[in-house]
């Protein structure tokens, strides 16, 4: 069935000709409306016209012009994601056309980092696209030996443009927790951060090889 937008064609068109076209148009409207909505003739009258979902067949490549609207919700390809995955954005005219990214950018719990297990990272999804988003990274290092200035690399951020090792811009803070795996009651065991950079950090450790450290880093 084909939707016929210009029917009746004119005032002189016989109703016998217009009637099947009009019927088909109404059927087509109901079919198309059903894609994301409860139809006008849904069995439950309280649901008629309401959304079931929102489908966006085409992601934008740039922010739309907001014009006279107060706000726009739209999908767009994340410019930092090499896989060109679409994410959800919100543009608010009251914020001088500022665009906010709503859905997640990058996350991984299977990333690899030197001498680490159980590493991962997560970028906060909500924030202005004109500013650098906060990123959290974490990991565990097991069966470690004591020493000073021990290097620990951050994981590589997969599909992020350039796939940087660690944070694309800055590392603000690293926290260490020492796991006392040999059940020692000695209070002298310590793990301290020596230095940090956006690609990793160095730490000092005076415990035995039976212990482990858990680390957590914040950056952008």
N, C-alpha and C positions, 0 to 999 in steps of 0.2 A: 504494500500500500504506500502511496506517495502523498505527502502533504501538499495541498494546493492553496497557496496563500491568497491568490486573487480570485476568489469565488464568493458570491456570484461575479462573473466577469463584468457585467453591467446590468442596469436596471431592466433591460429587455430580455435577459436570459431566462428561459423557461425554468420553472421550479423543478420540473422533472429532470432537467439536466443538472441543476445546482444541488438538488437534494442528496444524491449519492456522494458528491464531492464534500459537502458539509459534514455528512456522517463520517466519512473517512477522516476528515480533518479532526473532528472531536476524538475519534479513536486514536489517531496518531498523537494528539496532545496528551491524552491519558497515558499512552505507552511511554512517551518521552518523559513526562512528569514523574513516572514511576521509578525512574532510574535512581533518584536520590530521595524521593518523598513517598509518603503514603498517598495513594491516589485519591481523587475526588470521590470515587465510588467505593473506597475501602470499606470492608465489612464493619469495622469499628468507626463510627462517625466521629468519635472524639479524637481520632488520629489523623483524619483527613487534612491534607495540606502540610502536615508537619514533616520535618526532615527525618530521614533514616540515617543519612550520612552526608558527607560532602566529598565529592569527587572532583579532582583537578586533572584533566587529561593532559594539560601542557604546562610545564614549569616555565616561569619567566626567566630571562637572563639578566634583567635589571629591574630596579624598583619602578613601579608604575607611578604616573603622575596622579597625585591625590585629588587635584581639582577642587571642587566644592564639597567633597565628601569629608565627613569627620574622621573616618578611619577605613582602612582597607586590610583585609586578610587575604594573603595570597601565597602560592608556592613559588619558590625560586631555587635555582641551582646554587649551591653554596660555592662561592668563588674560591674558597680555600680547599675544596674537596676535589681531588683529581678524578674521583669516580663519577663526578657530576650528579650526585644524588640530590634529589629535590628535598628541601626542608620548608617548614612553615614559617612565614614572616607576618608581622603586624606593623602597619604604618599609621601613625597618629598625627593628625594635622596640628593638634594642640602642642605637640613637642617639636614644632618647626620642621615637620616632615621627617622626623627621626624614624628610622626603621629598626625594629626589634626582631631578633631571631628567637623563635619560640621553641622549636624542636631541636634535638641534640645535634651537635656537630660530630665530634669524634669520641669514641670510647673503645677500649679494648681490655680484655683480661687475659689475653694470650700473647701479648707482646714479649719480645725477648730483650734482655739486657745482660751485659757481662756479669758473670758470677752471681746471678740472681735466679730465684724461682718465685712463682706466684706474683709476677709483676703486672701492672696495668696502669691505665690512665683514663681520665674522664674530663671532658671539657664542659663547663656549664653552658646549657643551651640558651638560657634567656639572657639577653643583654643587647645593647646597641651594637649594630654591625660596624659602626664607625669607631668603636673602641676595642681594645684587646680583651678577649674573654679569659676568665680565670680557668686554670687547668690544675687538676689534682693528679699526682702520680704516687704509686706505692709499690712496695716490694718486700721480699724476704730474702735474707742471705743466711745460709745454713752451714754448719761444720766449719766455722771460721776460726782462724788462728789470730792470736794477739799481734799487735803491731801498730805502727804510726803511719799517718798519711796514706791509708788504704783507699784505693780508688773504687768508686761505685758509679757505674754508668746508668743514666736514665733510659727507659725504653724508647724505641723509634716510633714516631707518630704516623705510621702507616700511610693512609691516603691524604694526609695533610700535604699541601703543596711543598715540594722539596723534601718530604719525609724526614724532617729533622730528628736527630737524636736528642731527646729531651724536649725542653720548652723552646718554642719558636723565638721568644723574646727574652724573658727573664725568669730566674728562679728567686723567689722571695724568702723561702723558709724551708728548712729540712728538720724533721723531728725523728729521733732514733729511740727505739725501745729495745732493751737487751733481754733476750729470753734465757733464763737460767735453766738449761736443759739437764744439768748434772745434779740438780737439787741442792746445790751448795748454799749454805746460809751466810757465806762471806759477803759483807757489805761493800767490799773493796772493788767488786767488778763494775767496770764502767765502759760505756761507749759514748764518745763525744764527737760532734761534728767539728772538723778541722777547717774546711773551706767548702764553698758551694759555687757552682756556675750553672749556666742553663743546660749544660750537657751531662752534668753529674755532680758528685760531691766526694770529698775525702773525709775519713774519720779515723779516730784513734780508738784502740780497743786493748784492754788489758786482761781479757778473759781467756778461757781455754778454747780448744777447737771443738768442744762438745756443745758450745753455745750457738745462738743464732741472734740476728738482729732483724727488727722490723722497721722499715723506714717509710716516711710519708712526706711528700714535698708539695709545695704550692707555688705556682708561677703563672705566666701568661704567654 
